[in-house]
């Protein structure tokens, strides 16, 4: 049997179709470097280029029985690699579109909805604690924070002293601070 290194591509293709591992190895040795250089020109990542060439040779082995020796093994390998690179670009574009879509979705209403739900829960908790206050203290606090009346206006409306209004609000804030915790207290001052 002649040395496999000197066989033509057509003869190697015939032997490969018959399942010759030696023919496969010779084709691999002849074309791996050339295909790798070709892939590196089209793909920026060397590892990705190497993977694409490996997949091309794996595919060659699995489809060896369908090879047409007259077509030429080089043409087959280059076409196969080209198709893999095109498919890789298509997958990357689809992946990029999904990532962009997900990022836009995440930045839009998804977080906003979560924040709105938490805000409603917090508002309900604050309302519950305000409703638990003694009636006069609750009334003074609501006139101050919701009606935005000054201490003097509250005192005139309820016919109590301005100092009483100030004391009632101070006691209310202290009670709410201990019941709701410091963080909720700060949020309440900002929101209310």
N, C-alpha and C positions, 0 to 999 in steps of 0.2 A: 504494500500500500504506500502511495507517495506521501511525502511529508505534508501535513495539513496546512502548514504555513504558506505553501506555494500554490494551493488550490485556488481556483477562481471563485468569485462570489456566487456564480450560478451553481457550481459544483457543491459549494458549502450549503447553499439553499436546499439543494436536493437532499443532501445528507441530513440537514436539520429537519426537513419534512419527515425523514425516516426515524427521527428521534435521537440523532447522534449528539451526545453531550460534548464531544470533542469539537464538532462543527460549531455548536453554540458558543463554546468557549473561544474559539478562534474569531468568530464574528464579534463577540464581545470585545476581545483584545483589539481588533482592528478599528472598531467604530466608537468605542466608549469615549475616548479622548476627543474625537472630532465632534461627536454629539454634545458632549459636555461644553465644549467651547461655543458651539452654536447656541446651546441653551443659555449660557452665561451672557451672551450678547442680548438676549431677549428678556431675561429674568434678572432682577437686581441681586437677589439673594443666592449665593453659591450653593447653599444646602438645598434650597428649593430646586435649583437647576440639577443638582446631583440626583435628587429624588425623582424628578421628571424623567431623567435618562434611565434610572433604574426601573421605573415603571414601564418605560418603553421596551426595555429588554425583557422584563417579566412578561409583558404582553406578547412579545415576539415568541417566547417559548410556548405560551398557552395557545397561540394561534398558528403554530408552526405548520400544522397539517394543511392550512389554507393558503400557504405561501405559493406565489407564482414565480418560479425561478427565472422566467424571462423578464419579469418586471424589474428585477434587480433588488438585492437586499438593501443597498444604500438608499435607494429611492423610498423603499418601504419604511426604513428606519427614520429617515428625515421627515417623511409625511406623518408618521405616527407621532414623532416628537412634536412637530408643528401643531398637530391636533391637540395634544396634551397641553401644550402651552396656551393655546386658544381657550381650551376648557378651564384651565387654571385662572386665566384672566377673567373669564365669565363668572366663575365661582367667587373671585375676589370682588368683582363689581356687585354681585348679589349680596355678598357678605357686607360690603361697605354700605349698600343701601339699607340693609337691615339695621346696621349699627347706627346710621344716621337717623333712621326712622325711630329707633328706640330712644336715642338721645333726645330727639325733638319731643317725643311723647313724654319722656321723663321730665323734661324741662317745662312742659306745658301744664296741662291740667292734672296730671297724676299726683304730683306733690301738692298742688293747690287743693285738691279734694281732701287729701289727708289732713292738711293744715286746717281746712274748714271744719272737718269732723272734730279734730282736737279742740279747736276754738269753741265749738258748740258745747263740747263736754265740759270745758273749763268754765264757760259762761253759766252752764247749768249748776256746776258746783258752787260758783260764787253766789248765784241767786239763792241757792239752798242755804248757804251760810248767812246771807243778808236777811233772808226770811226768818232765820232762827234768832235774830237779835230782838231785844225788848222793843215794844211798839214805838215808844217815843224816840229811842236811839235810832231805830230803822228809819223813821220819818225824817229826822234831822239829816241823817246820812244820805238818804235818797234826794232830798232837796238840795244838798250840797253837791253831790256827784252827778245826778241825772238832770236836775233842773238847772244846775250851774248857778245857784243863787249864792250871794255872798253871805258871810256870817250875820251881817247887819240885817239883810233882807229876810233871812230865816228867822232871826230873833223877832222882827216885827210881825212876820206872818204867824208865828206860833205864840206870840206874846210871852216870850222868855228873854232872859238877858243874853247879850252877845257872848259873855264868858261861858254861860251854860252851853251855848251852841258849840263853842270852841272845845269845851271839855267833852261834850257828847261825841263829837267827831273824833277827837283824840282817843277816847275809850273804844269807839267802834273800830278804828284802824288797828288798835292793839289787839282786840279780840279776833278780828279777821286775820291779822298777821300770825297769831298763834294757831288758829284753826287751819288756815290754808297753807301755811309755810311761807318762807321768805320769797321764794321764786314766784309763787302764785300771787303773792301780795304785790310784787313789783309789776307783774303782768296786769293785774287788776288796776293799778294806778295808771298804767299806760292806756289800757283799753277803755276804762270807764270815764 
